[in-house]
Amino acid sequence: MGKTMTIKEVSALLGVSEPTIRYYTDIGMIPNMQRSSSNYRVFDEETLEWLKGTIYFRQLGLSLKDIRHYHDLCFSQDPQALWERYELLKEYTLKAEEELKNAEERLQYLRHITERDRQIAEHTLPDSKNPYKKRRNQE
């Protein structure tokens, strides 16, 4: 079976809580889930990939129903299923790209105001954005 990981190791690796991982495995979102002789969940490369996909799809906002549909398409023998999977993945990729663009815009804003506040703290830029100081200056 190759190298396996415990749920604790997978939790640390993916930054997802153990209860979340248990939930996904309990509801059948991770196909071919293996257990040790002590009945502990063990993750190999394949089950780790299924778990990563499930987590990433959830982070994109997909419902468990939508993820299960994608999983069903992965196991389908129908040639059309591959094309449907492809179309879904294109859609998910566009959604992820949009989220990335929005995150980059937020990051640029944060970098801008962080630099502005550093300059204000160093007294190389006036604190013209502080509403309290504006109000005091108008009195």
FIRO-900332 format. One line per 5 residues: number of its first residue (from 1); their letters; for each residue x, y, z of C-alpha. Coordinates in Angstrom, 2 decimals, always signed. Example, Ala and Ser with C-alpha at 12.3 -4.5 7.8 and 13.67 -1.06 7.14 Angstrom:
residues 2
1	as	+12.30/-4.50/+7.80; +13.67/-1.06/+7.14
end
This chain:
residues 139
1	mgktm	+0.00/+0.00/+0.00; +2.99/+2.34/+0.32; +3.40/+5.08/+2.90; +0.32/+5.87/+4.91; -0.55/+8.75/+7.19
6	tikev	-2.69/+8.97/+10.30; -5.62/+11.33/+10.61; -3.50/+13.49/+12.94; -0.74/+13.77/+10.32; -3.25/+14.55/+7.57
11	sallg	-4.92/+17.17/+9.76; -1.58/+18.92/+10.32; -0.60/+18.63/+6.65; -3.85/+20.06/+5.27; -4.74/+22.43/+8.11
16	vsept	-8.14/+20.82/+8.57; -9.54/+19.61/+11.86; -9.67/+15.91/+12.64; -13.47/+16.02/+13.19; -13.90/+17.50/+9.69
21	iryyt	-11.79/+14.73/+8.20; -13.73/+12.10/+10.16; -16.99/+13.60/+8.92; -15.92/+13.45/+5.27; -14.79/+9.85/+5.64
26	digmi	-17.93/+8.84/+7.57; -20.28/+10.19/+4.89; -18.37/+8.40/+2.15; -16.68/+11.39/+0.51; -13.33/+9.58/+0.49
31	pnmqr	-13.53/+6.45/-1.67; -11.48/+3.38/-0.74; -10.84/+4.63/+2.79; -8.62/+2.12/+4.56; -8.42/+1.30/+8.25
36	sssny	-5.59/-0.09/+10.30; -5.84/-3.33/+12.26; -6.81/-1.12/+15.22; -9.64/+0.38/+13.11; -7.94/+3.77/+12.74
41	rvfde	-8.30/+5.62/+9.45; -5.12/+5.53/+7.39; -4.53/+7.68/+4.35; -2.47/+6.65/+1.36; -1.71/+8.84/-1.67
46	etlew	-5.06/+8.08/-3.30; -7.26/+8.78/-0.28; -5.22/+11.88/+0.53; -5.92/+13.21/-2.99; -9.66/+12.56/-2.61
51	lkgti	-9.63/+14.35/+0.74; -7.68/+17.31/-0.67; -10.12/+17.60/-3.55; -13.09/+17.50/-1.20; -11.57/+20.16/+1.04
56	yfrql	-10.61/+22.42/-1.86; -14.05/+22.08/-3.44; -15.68/+22.94/-0.10; -13.40/+25.98/+0.21; -14.64/+27.06/-3.21
61	glslk	-18.15/+26.95/-1.81; -19.36/+23.75/-3.45; -22.02/+21.81/-1.60; -21.38/+18.23/-0.55; -24.06/+17.25/-3.05
66	dirhy	-22.10/+18.93/-5.88; -18.86/+17.28/-4.74; -20.57/+13.90/-4.57; -21.86/+14.46/-8.13; -18.29/+15.16/-9.29
71	hdlcf	-17.09/+12.01/-7.49; -19.86/+9.99/-9.15; -18.69/+11.27/-12.52; -15.15/+10.12/-11.69; -16.41/+6.56/-11.23
76	sqdpq	-18.76/+6.57/-14.20; -18.02/+4.37/-17.21; -20.01/+6.71/-19.47; -17.62/+8.52/-21.86; -19.80/+11.63/-21.56
81	alwer	-19.03/+11.73/-17.82; -15.44/+12.68/-18.56; -16.60/+15.67/-20.59; -19.00/+16.70/-17.83; -16.16/+16.46/-15.28
86	yellk	-14.01/+18.56/-17.58; -16.71/+21.25/-17.87; -17.21/+21.28/-14.10; -13.48/+21.63/-13.50; -13.30/+24.52/-15.97
91	eytlk	-16.14/+26.21/-14.05; -14.43/+25.58/-10.69; -11.14/+26.89/-12.08; -12.80/+30.13/-13.19; -14.33/+30.50/-9.74
96	aeeel	-10.94/+29.93/-8.07; -9.29/+32.45/-10.41; -11.94/+35.04/-9.50; -11.35/+34.38/-5.80; -7.61/+34.73/-6.35
101	knaee	-8.10/+38.04/-8.14; -10.24/+39.31/-5.26; -7.67/+38.11/-2.71; -4.90/+39.87/-4.64; -6.91/+43.10/-4.60
106	rlqyl	-7.39/+42.79/-0.84; -3.68/+42.09/-0.41; -2.72/+45.17/-2.43; -5.06/+47.30/-0.32; -3.60/+45.92/+2.91
111	rhite	-0.05/+46.51/+1.68; -0.99/+50.09/+0.79; -2.52/+50.96/+4.15; +0.24/+49.12/+6.02; +2.87/+51.22/+4.25
116	rdrqi	+0.82/+54.38/+4.86; +0.54/+53.61/+8.58; +4.27/+52.85/+8.79; +5.00/+56.27/+7.29; +2.55/+57.93/+9.69
121	aehtl	+4.17/+56.13/+12.64; +7.60/+57.35/+11.47; +6.17/+60.88/+11.10; +7.08/+61.02/+7.41; +3.43/+61.33/+6.39
126	pdskn	+0.64/+63.31/+8.11; -2.18/+61.32/+9.66; -4.86/+62.81/+7.42; -7.05/+59.69/+7.49; -7.71/+59.76/+11.24
131	pykkr	-11.31/+60.99/+11.73; -10.68/+61.86/+15.38; -7.82/+64.18/+14.47; -9.87/+65.70/+11.65; -12.71/+66.45/+14.07
136	rnqe	-10.33/+67.99/+16.63; -8.75/+70.21/+13.97; -12.18/+71.49/+12.91; -13.15/+72.53/+16.45
end
